C-alpha cells in the first residue's frame, strides 16, 4: 500500500467512524478520538471483509458496497468499544464499600 493509499484510508476511516457512530441508536460514552480510531481500523477491516466476500474494491469510482461494509463494521466496533469503556468507567467509580461516591 502506498502512502497515498494509507492517507486516504485514514481520511475514509474518519468518515466511516463518524457514520458508524451516527448509525447506532442512543448515546455512546466514547470520545471523538476513539471514534476516529475505531473508524480507521474499521476501514481497513471493512475493505478486507469486502474483498473476502467478493465485493470489488478496486474500481474507478466510489465503491458504495465496500463503504457500506466499512460503516457496518464501524458501527459494530463503536458499539463494542462503547460497551467496554462504559463497563470500565462503571467499575472505576465505586468506592471501597462498593457503593457509588
C-alpha positions, 0 to 999 in steps of 0.5 A: 500500500502506498502512502497515498493509499494509507492517507486516504484510508485514514481520511475514509476511516474518519468518515466511516467512524463518524457514520458508524457512530451516527448509525447506532441508536442512543448515546455512546460514552466514547470520545471523538478520538476513539471514534476516529480510531475505531473508524480507521481500523474499521476501514481497513477491516471493512475493505478486507471483509469486502474483498473476502466476500467478493465485493470489488474494491478496486474500481474507478469510482466510489465503491458504495458496497465496500463503504457500506461494509466499512460503516457496518463494521464501524458501527459494530466496533463503536458499539463494542468499544462503547460497551467496554469503556462504559463497563470500565468507567462503571467499575472505576467509580465505586468506592471501597464499600462498593457503593457509588461516591 
